[in-house]
Amino acid sequence: MKRIIAWTAIIALAGLYVMTLISALLAKPGSDRLFHFCLGMTIAVPILAWILIWCIGRFTDKKTMADLDILNSNEEERARMEEALHSEMLHSEMLHSEMLHSEMQPEASKNNKTTS
């Protein structure tokens, strides 16, 4: 049902854009009103689709992309993601410190050669 709503919204917006483009190219009277309508629907259609998907999730007691607490919905998955992020940050810090260490070694060897 959620996919049907999403695809309907996409098709409706695409149809509005094509209709507005054709009307503008043919210089039909009222094409400016059609443009304003299309502009309003560009904002309204995604909001209405989000509301419908959110309502479906509420009535079926299922998590959807429209839920406001999607990040807190699965504690195990969130903990796994945080652990992966933490290990990635540690790995990045280790690479950075190794790079700094390798850049400083040639300078140290140059200083030893100049002093001897």
Steps between C-alpha positions, in 0.01 A plus 500: 500500500785736587669437167175566317468837675862589423471403133169683467663815638793467259274445200271788601794740529652385171164541327458849642847600380443365151160666478645834618789477254271426206266781600789746528650397165168534322434836672150396597293751694506421868842337492611736777220369725598145411860581598386634839283192552795275413721693741247452779460131422879456505479586868163343582530157334813382688356628829171318438687182403706521821184547708331201334806277550527614862129422559536155347793432733301616801193292416702186428745553790797471265804723469516698178731755344253766613544423870650779701694264728651281229850524654376369835287221360758220517739520794717208383549646154575843644763354736658311209510817288654703784765230556585496129527878497722495809734238353516693171598816688773312689631354174505847343687644797759221482558565129534871566755450779699254285504752218624776732764266643627404153518867396708587805753215454670644186539833680664328796744315274585826320571666836729212601697531173547875536622478859762229431 
